Amino acid sequence: MAITLDQTIAQKQRSWFASVFASQTFWVLVAVVLACIFLSFATSSFATPANLYNITRNVTFIAIIALGMTLVIITGGIDLSVGSVLCLCSMVLAVTMHAGYGIGTGIAASIGTALVVGAFNGILIAYLDFPPFVVTLGMLSIARSLAMVASNNTVVFQFGPDHDKLLALGGGAWLFGIANPVLYMAVLALLTGFVLRWTRFGRYVFAIGGNEHAATLTGVPVRKIKVAIYMISALSAGVAGIIQTGWLGAVTTNIGAGMELQVIAAAVIGGANLAGGVGTAFGAIVGAALIEVIRNSLGLLGINAFWQGTFIGGAIVLAVLFDRLRNLRQSE
């Protein structure tokens, strides 16, 4: 029996709706929207312009790094060093500008530092077969120690002749009153999504996460891709560090402490699978948004901030449970 055009279109529409409703990212987005609606009615301060401005701005620092982390997780790896890399890159930027150099030189030094750290991690993991957990855990300690050495463990809050330019870079709102960090996040998310969806590099990333051995046999340059992935992860931390330095107006050696856990949580909650092969840029943004809404809501509802870790940890467990149930359903 021949299938008509209308039947074909209807079948594609059903499969599209089925894939959307089976998507973890979709349900996390629903949770974010419902939480925002609830908080808008439950509190008088959640839906205020000032609070929404702060939420969207605060999301960006976790989200930007989560974009890089998502690529790492898709390949089946992990990067525990991103919080310390952010600290190191922020301190390199601050110390360079404090010494009298311009903002361009400071940013170049910060980005260069991030790329070197990422390349170091990637080479040990890809070419020497070190476990990603061990390498990046070591770098977590090394990078923060180097930040302390660079600043002599002091606070840097004077950024030389381009001080105001740096503050405007991270704390300004150049377009329609939208915080600059949000604009940077949107651009980076679109770029990451395009790379994952439409480029050969993106296909290689998913191939490595799906089956690294098979990817190698089909000619995928697995080692080079892995090095590039860890460089991108460190670069995302460096970019977030530059933006956060401009927002805060000061850098301490405590900046970014514990951030790696929130970043991994954002990626996993957003749908990235720690086993590899699954993840999206949009999911990283949605996961980061849920974490920030949880953090913001605790104070507004009068709940002790110490419960934040419990809520975020619970969200991670639910995300993994959702993925496991979905896999079991598909295997039946």
N, C-alpha and C positions, 0 to 999 in steps of 0.2 A: 504494500500500500504506500503510495507516494505521500511524502510529508509536505504540507503547504507552507508557504512563506509565513503566514500568520502563526502556524504551529511552531515553526522554528524560532520566531521572535519571542513567542510566549515561553518556550523552553529556556531560551537564554535569559529572559527576565527572571524566571523562577530560580535558575542556577545563580544568578547575580544576587538575588535577595537571600538565597540560602547561604551564600558565602559571606554576605554582610552580617547576617544574624549569627553565623558561626564564628565570627571574628571576635577575638578577645578585645581588640582595640575599640570596636564599636561599643561593647558593653562597658568598658572603662569610660568612654566618652559619655555614655548615658549616665553613669554614676556621677561624673563631674557635673553634668548639667543638673541632675536631680539635687545634688548637694548644694549647688549654687542657688537653686530655687528655694530649697528648704531654708538655707541660711539667710536669704533675702527677707523671708517672712519671720524667721525665728529671732533675728537680731536687727537692730536699727542701724548698725554701722557697716554691715557687710557690703551692701549694694551702693555705698557712697562712692563718688568719683575718686576720692583720695585712696580708699581701701582697694578698689579695683585697679587703680594705677599701680599701687604697691604690689598687688598679687601678680599682675602681668609682668612687672619688672623683675620680681623675685624668681618667677618661674624660669626666666631666661638662663640664669647661670647654671642651674641643674640641667636644663633642656639642651643647651649647646653642647655640654660635655656628654650628655646621654646620646646625642647623635653619633659622636665618635665611638662611644661605648657600644652602641647597637651594632656597628660594623664589626667590632671585635667579637661580640657575642655571636653574631651570625656565623663567623668562622669557627665557632666552638671554643674561643679563648676567653680570657678575662683580663682586665687591667685594674689592679688595685692601687695604682700609683697616681691616679688623676688628681686627687685632692692635693697631694704634695707637689705634683708638677704645677698645678695652678699657683700654689704658694711660691715656688721657685721662680716661675715666669713673672709673677707679679713683683717679686722682690728684685729681679734683674731689671725690669722696667723702671721701678722706683729708684733703685740705686744709680742706674745709668743717667736718668734725668736729674736726679739730685746732684750728680757730679757736674752738671751744667750742659749736658748734651740735649739736643732737641727731641721732640716726641717721635719723629721718624726713626732716629737712631735707637731710641729706647724700645720702640715696638719691634724693630728689626732684631735687636739683641734678644728680646723676649721670645719672638717666634723662632729664631735660630736655636735658642736653648731648648725649646719644646721639641723641635725636629731632631736635635741630637739625642735627647733623652728617648724619644720614640724609636729612633733608629737603633739605639743601644738595646732597648727591650726587644725589638723585632729581630735583630740579628741573633741574640742569644736564644730566642724562642724558635726561630725558623731554621737557622743554620746549625745550631749546636744542640737542638732538641731539648732545651731546658723547659720545664713546665711553666706555663704562663703565670700560674699562681705564685710560684717561688720567685721568679724574676721580678714581677711587678710588686710583690710584697717587699722585696729587697729595695727596689727603687722608691717605694713609699718612704722608707727611712732615709735613703741617700739624698733624695731631692729636698726633703725638709731640713736635713742637716746642712746641705749646701746653702739653703736660703738663710739659715742662721749664721753661717760663716760670712755670706755676702753682706749681711746687714749688721754683723756683730750682735745679733739677737736684739736689735732695737727697732722702734717704730719709725717708719719713714713717712713723712707727711708733707714734705716740701719737694716739689718736682721741677725745680729750676725755672728757666725762662718760659717754658711751655706749660707751666702748671695749670693755667686756666684752660688751655686747649685739651688737656687730658681730662679734666673734670667735666668739660662740655661733651667730650667723646662718650663718657660712660653715664653721665648724669643728666644730659640734655634731652630735649624732645624736639627734634628738628622738623618733623613732618606730622601735621594735623594733631599736635599735642600728644602723639604716641611716644612713649619712652624709647630712646635710642636703642637700648638693649633688646627691646621687643622687635624692632626692625631688623637688627642683626640676626636675631634668632630666626625670624621668618625667612630671610634670604638664605641662611645656612640650611634650614630645613628643606626648602625648595631645591637647593643644590644637591643635598644628600639624597633626597627622594628621586631626583632626576638620575643621579649616578647609579643608584641601586636598581632603578626600573628600566633605564634605557641604554646603559652603556655596557661594553664588554667587561669592564672592570667590575661592575655590579654583578654580572652573571658569574664571574669568577669567584666573587666573594661567597655567593650562595652555593656554588659548586663545592667549594672547600668545606663549607659547613655541612653540606649534605653528605658528602663522602669524599674525604681528602685523598684517599688512595685512588679512587676512580678518577678524581680530578687530575691527579698527577699522571695517570696513564693516558688521559685524553689530551695531554699537552698543556694543561694550565700551569703557569709559572708560580706554583704554590708558595715557594719561599719568598720570592719578590713581593707577591701580593700580601703575604703576612707582614713583612717588614713595613710595607706601605700602610697597612691597616693600623699598626701600632704607632706609626708616625702621625697618622690622622687623629688617632685617639689623644696623643699627647698634644697635638696642635689644637684640638678643640679645647683642651684644658688651658692651653696658653692663651687662646683667644678669650675664653671666659675670664681668665685672670686679668687680662688687659682691661676688659670692660668693667670688671668688678673693682679694679683699682681706681678707675675714673669715677665710679659711682660712690665708693666709700671715701675717697679723698685721703686715704692712708693705708699703709700695708704693715701688718704684723706677721710674725712667724706662725701664728695660730690660724691664719686665714686658710680656708679649705679643709680644716681638720674634720675628718669623718665624712667628707663630701662624697667619697668614692662609694660608700654604702647607699647613699641617696641616689646617686647616679645609676648604679646597678639596679636598684629598686625601680627607678623610673623606666629603664629599658625593659625589665622583666614584666612589670605591671602593664606596660604598653604593648606586650605581645612577643617580645624577643624570647627565644627559647635557649636556655643555657646549654642545651645539648647541641646547638648549632643549627643553621639552615633556615631559621625563621626570624623575621624582624623587619620593621619599617621605620622610616623617619617620623611619620605622623604618629606612630605608636609611642615613640620616645617623647614627643611633645605632650601627648595626652597623659602619659604616665607621670611626667614632671608636673603637669597641671594638677593632677589628683593629689600628689604629695603636698604641693603648696596650698591647695584648698584645705587639706587636712590640718596642716600646720597653722594656717590662718584661723580656721574655725575653732581650734581649741581655746585660744585666748578670748575670742568673741563669746563663746559659750560658757566661759568661766571654768574650763577644765584644765587641770594641772598640765603644764607643758611637758612634764616627764612622761605622759602617756603617748607622746608623739611616736616614739619608737615602736610601741605596741601596735598602734593603728597601722603604721607603715609595714611592719613585719607581717601583720595579719593580711594586709593587701597582697603582699608577695606570696604568701602561702595560698591565698585564694586564686591568684593568677596562675600559679603552678598547678593547682588542683583543676582549674578550668581547662588548662592545656592537656592535662593527663586524661580527663574525662573525654575531651574532644578526640584525642588519639585512640582511646579505647572504642569510642563509637565508630570511628572510621575503620578500625581493624575488624569489626564484626561483619 
